Amino acid sequence: MKRNIFLAFLMSFILTMCLGLTSCHSCGNAKDAQVVKDVKTDTTQVDNKVAAINFEHFIAANKQYMYLNYGEEYNWYETEVLLNDFLDEDCDGSYSSIYSIFHVAEDYDDGGGDAVAVLIAMTESGKDTVDVKHGIWIGDFPMEFDNIKVTYKEAFDKIMAVNHPKPHSKHCVLRKPIGPNQINPQYIFGNVHAQIYVDAVTGDIAYSNPAFPPSIKMPLGEWP
């Protein structure tokens, strides 16, 4: 799942956090949106007063930010959390960081255009980072028009309630995998070795990628 563009995002995000770059811009503010829009290749760190990060509120704020920056024509591809504890240990579902991936196409005055991927990441330290890269995002269907009914907390409670080994992982991602089967967005808990999928619309649980029939192996480099 993590492709070259995400590695670039992650490296610049970690570097930004380590250097402690400071800039007082609010994620949901129209003026700040213009600042980020004008500096396409830079990483802009913004203050956030919220100590507790709510999964659904974070996504809603992300969507507002994208609307203020880029208008209605954007795609939402992923939201992922890094849990505080491994799923197969004493895990309560709390997480130390969360990020979302968005994508937008920009038209140039000369008739050309470009694709822009936007990473919005937040940590419990109260810092929110927006990283913008020119490039395409592949591997997921967009989710902005899906009617997601299951919350992150509900999905976490579901996997903890099933009598099935939990993956030794600290990751959960909400995404809509591309595959032969058309499926709803999925909360995917796990790693490259094992995953538990929770349908974000129906709440159904699966132990392999429902976008692929059991007879078809996952493409190399995919997780989950």
Contacts in CASP RR format, 6 or more apart in sequence:
PFRMAT RR
TARGET T0000
AUTHOR 0000-0000-0000
METHOD contacts of the structure
MODEL  1
MKRNIFLAFLMSFILTMCLGLTSCHSCGNAKDAQVVKDVKTDTTQVDNKV
AAINFEHFIAANKQYMYLNYGEEYNWYETEVLLNDFLDEDCDGSYSSIYS
IFHVAEDYDDGGGDAVAVLIAMTESGKDTVDVKHGIWIGDFPMEFDNIKV
TYKEAFDKIMAVNHPKPHSKHCVLRKPIGPNQINPQYIFGNVHAQIYVDA
VTGDIAYSNPAFPPSIKMPLGEWP
1 139 0 8 1.000
1 173 0 8 1.000
1 175 0 8 1.000
1 221 0 8 1.000
1 222 0 8 1.000
1 223 0 8 1.000
1 224 0 8 1.000
2 10 0 8 1.000
2 223 0 8 1.000
3 137 0 8 1.000
3 138 0 8 1.000
5 117 0 8 1.000
5 133 0 8 1.000
5 135 0 8 1.000
5 136 0 8 1.000
5 137 0 8 1.000
6 101 0 8 1.000
6 119 0 8 1.000
8 133 0 8 1.000
9 117 0 8 1.000
9 119 0 8 1.000
9 131 0 8 1.000
9 133 0 8 1.000
12 43 0 8 1.000
12 131 0 8 1.000
13 43 0 8 1.000
13 99 0 8 1.000
13 119 0 8 1.000
13 121 0 8 1.000
13 129 0 8 1.000
13 131 0 8 1.000
15 43 0 8 1.000
16 43 0 8 1.000
16 45 0 8 1.000
16 129 0 8 1.000
16 131 0 8 1.000
17 123 0 8 1.000
17 127 0 8 1.000
17 129 0 8 1.000
20 45 0 8 1.000
21 43 0 8 1.000
21 45 0 8 1.000
22 45 0 8 1.000
23 44 0 8 1.000
23 45 0 8 1.000
23 46 0 8 1.000
24 46 0 8 1.000
24 47 0 8 1.000
25 31 0 8 1.000
25 32 0 8 1.000
25 35 0 8 1.000
25 36 0 8 1.000
25 44 0 8 1.000
25 46 0 8 1.000
25 47 0 8 1.000
26 32 0 8 1.000
26 46 0 8 1.000
26 47 0 8 1.000
26 48 0 8 1.000
27 46 0 8 1.000
27 48 0 8 1.000
27 61 0 8 1.000
27 62 0 8 1.000
27 65 0 8 1.000
27 120 0 8 1.000
27 128 0 8 1.000
27 130 0 8 1.000
28 61 0 8 1.000
28 64 0 8 1.000
28 65 0 8 1.000
28 68 0 8 1.000
29 68 0 8 1.000
30 68 0 8 1.000
32 46 0 8 1.000
33 65 0 8 1.000
33 68 0 8 1.000
33 69 0 8 1.000
35 44 0 8 1.000
36 44 0 8 1.000
36 69 0 8 1.000
36 130 0 8 1.000
36 132 0 8 1.000
37 69 0 8 1.000
37 70 0 8 1.000
39 132 0 8 1.000
40 116 0 8 1.000
40 132 0 8 1.000
40 134 0 8 1.000
41 132 0 8 1.000
41 133 0 8 1.000
41 134 0 8 1.000
42 132 0 8 1.000
43 129 0 8 1.000
43 130 0 8 1.000
43 131 0 8 1.000
44 129 0 8 1.000
44 130 0 8 1.000
45 127 0 8 1.000
45 128 0 8 1.000
45 129 0 8 1.000
46 127 0 8 1.000
46 128 0 8 1.000
46 129 0 8 1.000
46 130 0 8 1.000
47 126 0 8 1.000
47 127 0 8 1.000
47 128 0 8 1.000
48 122 0 8 1.000
48 126 0 8 1.000
48 127 0 8 1.000
48 128 0 8 1.000
49 126 0 8 1.000
50 57 0 8 1.000
50 126 0 8 1.000
51 124 0 8 1.000
51 126 0 8 1.000
52 124 0 8 1.000
53 95 0 8 1.000
53 98 0 8 1.000
53 122 0 8 1.000
53 124 0 8 1.000
55 79 0 8 1.000
55 81 0 8 1.000
55 98 0 8 1.000
55 151 0 8 1.000
55 152 0 8 1.000
55 153 0 8 1.000
56 151 0 8 1.000
56 152 0 8 1.000
58 79 0 8 1.000
58 98 0 8 1.000
58 100 0 8 1.000
58 122 0 8 1.000
59 76 0 8 1.000
59 79 0 8 1.000
59 100 0 8 1.000
62 76 0 8 1.000
62 79 0 8 1.000
62 100 0 8 1.000
62 102 0 8 1.000
62 120 0 8 1.000
63 76 0 8 1.000
63 144 0 8 1.000
65 120 0 8 1.000
65 130 0 8 1.000
66 74 0 8 1.000
66 76 0 8 1.000
66 102 0 8 1.000
66 104 0 8 1.000
66 118 0 8 1.000
67 74 0 8 1.000
69 118 0 8 1.000
70 104 0 8 1.000
70 106 0 8 1.000
70 116 0 8 1.000
73 104 0 8 1.000
73 105 0 8 1.000
74 102 0 8 1.000
74 103 0 8 1.000
74 104 0 8 1.000
74 118 0 8 1.000
74 144 0 8 1.000
75 102 0 8 1.000
75 103 0 8 1.000
75 104 0 8 1.000
75 137 0 8 1.000
75 142 0 8 1.000
75 144 0 8 1.000
76 100 0 8 1.000
76 101 0 8 1.000
76 102 0 8 1.000
76 142 0 8 1.000
76 143 0 8 1.000
76 144 0 8 1.000
77 101 0 8 1.000
77 102 0 8 1.000
77 103 0 8 1.000
77 137 0 8 1.000
77 140 0 8 1.000
77 142 0 8 1.000
77 143 0 8 1.000
77 175 0 8 1.000
77 176 0 8 1.000
78 100 0 8 1.000
78 101 0 8 1.000
78 140 0 8 1.000
78 173 0 8 1.000
78 174 0 8 1.000
78 175 0 8 1.000
79 98 0 8 1.000
79 99 0 8 1.000
79 100 0 8 1.000
79 101 0 8 1.000
79 173 0 8 1.000
79 174 0 8 1.000
79 175 0 8 1.000
80 98 0 8 1.000
80 99 0 8 1.000
80 100 0 8 1.000
80 171 0 8 1.000
80 172 0 8 1.000
80 173 0 8 1.000
80 174 0 8 1.000
80 175 0 8 1.000
81 95 0 8 1.000
81 97 0 8 1.000
81 98 0 8 1.000
81 152 0 8 1.000
81 171 0 8 1.000
81 172 0 8 1.000
81 173 0 8 1.000
82 95 0 8 1.000
82 96 0 8 1.000
82 97 0 8 1.000
82 98 0 8 1.000
82 170 0 8 1.000
82 171 0 8 1.000
83 91 0 8 1.000
83 93 0 8 1.000
83 94 0 8 1.000
83 95 0 8 1.000
83 96 0 8 1.000
83 169 0 8 1.000
83 170 0 8 1.000
83 171 0 8 1.000
83 172 0 8 1.000
84 91 0 8 1.000
84 92 0 8 1.000
84 93 0 8 1.000
84 94 0 8 1.000
84 95 0 8 1.000
84 96 0 8 1.000
84 170 0 8 1.000
85 91 0 8 1.000
85 92 0 8 1.000
85 93 0 8 1.000
85 94 0 8 1.000
85 170 0 8 1.000
86 168 0 8 1.000
86 169 0 8 1.000
86 170 0 8 1.000
87 159 0 8 1.000
87 166 0 8 1.000
87 167 0 8 1.000
87 168 0 8 1.000
87 169 0 8 1.000
87 170 0 8 1.000
87 189 0 8 1.000
87 190 0 8 1.000
88 165 0 8 1.000
88 166 0 8 1.000
88 167 0 8 1.000
88 168 0 8 1.000
91 160 0 8 1.000
91 166 0 8 1.000
93 153 0 8 1.000
93 156 0 8 1.000
95 172 0 8 1.000
96 123 0 8 1.000
96 124 0 8 1.000
97 121 0 8 1.000
97 122 0 8 1.000
97 123 0 8 1.000
97 124 0 8 1.000
98 121 0 8 1.000
98 122 0 8 1.000
99 119 0 8 1.000
99 120 0 8 1.000
99 121 0 8 1.000
99 122 0 8 1.000
100 119 0 8 1.000
100 120 0 8 1.000
100 121 0 8 1.000
101 117 0 8 1.000
101 118 0 8 1.000
101 119 0 8 1.000
101 137 0 8 1.000
102 117 0 8 1.000
102 118 0 8 1.000
102 120 0 8 1.000
103 115 0 8 1.000
103 116 0 8 1.000
103 117 0 8 1.000
103 118 0 8 1.000
103 136 0 8 1.000
103 137 0 8 1.000
103 142 0 8 1.000
104 115 0 8 1.000
104 116 0 8 1.000
104 118 0 8 1.000
105 113 0 8 1.000
105 114 0 8 1.000
105 115 0 8 1.000
105 116 0 8 1.000
106 113 0 8 1.000
106 114 0 8 1.000
106 115 0 8 1.000
106 116 0 8 1.000
107 113 0 8 1.000
108 114 0 8 1.000
114 134 0 8 1.000
114 135 0 8 1.000
115 134 0 8 1.000
115 135 0 8 1.000
115 136 0 8 1.000
116 132 0 8 1.000
116 133 0 8 1.000
116 134 0 8 1.000
116 135 0 8 1.000
117 132 0 8 1.000
117 133 0 8 1.000
117 134 0 8 1.000
117 135 0 8 1.000
117 136 0 8 1.000
117 137 0 8 1.000
118 130 0 8 1.000
118 131 0 8 1.000
118 132 0 8 1.000
118 133 0 8 1.000
119 129 0 8 1.000
119 130 0 8 1.000
119 131 0 8 1.000
119 132 0 8 1.000
119 133 0 8 1.000
120 128 0 8 1.000
120 129 0 8 1.000
120 130 0 8 1.000
121 128 0 8 1.000
121 129 0 8 1.000
121 130 0 8 1.000
121 131 0 8 1.000
122 128 0 8 1.000
122 129 0 8 1.000
138 178 0 8 1.000
139 177 0 8 1.000
139 178 0 8 1.000
140 175 0 8 1.000
140 176 0 8 1.000
140 177 0 8 1.000
140 178 0 8 1.000
141 176 0 8 1.000
141 177 0 8 1.000
141 178 0 8 1.000
142 176 0 8 1.000
143 174 0 8 1.000
143 175 0 8 1.000
143 176 0 8 1.000
143 185 0 8 1.000
146 176 0 8 1.000
146 184 0 8 1.000
146 185 0 8 1.000
146 200 0 8 1.000
146 201 0 8 1.000
147 201 0 8 1.000
148 174 0 8 1.000
148 185 0 8 1.000
148 200 0 8 1.000
148 201 0 8 1.000
149 200 0 8 1.000
149 201 0 8 1.000
149 202 0 8 1.000
149 203 0 8 1.000
150 158 0 8 1.000
150 187 0 8 1.000
150 198 0 8 1.000
150 199 0 8 1.000
150 200 0 8 1.000
150 201 0 8 1.000
150 202 0 8 1.000
150 203 0 8 1.000
152 172 0 8 1.000
152 174 0 8 1.000
152 187 0 8 1.000
154 203 0 8 1.000
155 172 0 8 1.000
155 187 0 8 1.000
155 189 0 8 1.000
155 198 0 8 1.000
155 200 0 8 1.000
155 203 0 8 1.000
156 172 0 8 1.000
156 187 0 8 1.000
156 189 0 8 1.000
158 198 0 8 1.000
158 203 0 8 1.000
158 205 0 8 1.000
159 166 0 8 1.000
159 189 0 8 1.000
159 196 0 8 1.000
159 198 0 8 1.000
159 205 0 8 1.000
160 166 0 8 1.000
162 196 0 8 1.000
162 205 0 8 1.000
164 196 0 8 1.000
164 207 0 8 1.000
165 194 0 8 1.000
166 189 0 8 1.000
166 196 0 8 1.000
167 189 0 8 1.000
167 190 0 8 1.000
167 191 0 8 1.000
167 193 0 8 1.000
167 194 0 8 1.000
167 195 0 8 1.000
167 196 0 8 1.000
168 191 0 8 1.000
168 193 0 8 1.000
168 194 0 8 1.000
169 189 0 8 1.000
169 190 0 8 1.000
169 191 0 8 1.000
169 194 0 8 1.000
171 189 0 8 1.000
171 190 0 8 1.000
171 191 0 8 1.000
172 187 0 8 1.000
172 188 0 8 1.000
172 189 0 8 1.000
172 190 0 8 1.000
173 187 0 8 1.000
173 188 0 8 1.000
173 224 0 8 1.000
174 185 0 8 1.000
174 186 0 8 1.000
174 187 0 8 1.000
174 188 0 8 1.000
174 200 0 8 1.000
175 185 0 8 1.000
175 186 0 8 1.000
175 188 0 8 1.000
176 183 0 8 1.000
176 184 0 8 1.000
176 185 0 8 1.000
176 186 0 8 1.000
177 183 0 8 1.000
177 186 0 8 1.000
177 209 0 8 1.000
177 211 0 8 1.000
177 224 0 8 1.000
178 211 0 8 1.000
179 211 0 8 1.000
179 212 0 8 1.000
180 211 0 8 1.000
180 212 0 8 1.000
180 213 0 8 1.000
180 216 0 8 1.000
181 210 0 8 1.000
181 211 0 8 1.000
181 212 0 8 1.000
181 213 0 8 1.000
182 211 0 8 1.000
183 199 0 8 1.000
183 210 0 8 1.000
183 211 0 8 1.000
184 199 0 8 1.000
184 200 0 8 1.000
184 201 0 8 1.000
184 202 0 8 1.000
185 199 0 8 1.000
185 200 0 8 1.000
185 201 0 8 1.000
186 197 0 8 1.000
186 198 0 8 1.000
186 199 0 8 1.000
186 200 0 8 1.000
186 210 0 8 1.000
187 197 0 8 1.000
187 198 0 8 1.000
187 200 0 8 1.000
188 195 0 8 1.000
188 196 0 8 1.000
188 197 0 8 1.000
188 198 0 8 1.000
188 224 0 8 1.000
189 195 0 8 1.000
189 196 0 8 1.000
189 197 0 8 1.000
189 198 0 8 1.000
190 196 0 8 1.000
190 224 0 8 1.000
191 223 0 8 1.000
191 224 0 8 1.000
192 223 0 8 1.000
192 224 0 8 1.000
194 207 0 8 1.000
195 207 0 8 1.000
195 208 0 8 1.000
195 209 0 8 1.000
195 223 0 8 1.000
195 224 0 8 1.000
196 205 0 8 1.000
196 206 0 8 1.000
196 207 0 8 1.000
197 205 0 8 1.000
197 206 0 8 1.000
197 207 0 8 1.000
197 208 0 8 1.000
197 209 0 8 1.000
197 210 0 8 1.000
197 224 0 8 1.000
198 204 0 8 1.000
198 205 0 8 1.000
199 205 0 8 1.000
199 206 0 8 1.000
199 210 0 8 1.000
208 214 0 8 1.000
209 218 0 8 1.000
209 222 0 8 1.000
209 224 0 8 1.000
212 218 0 8 1.000
END
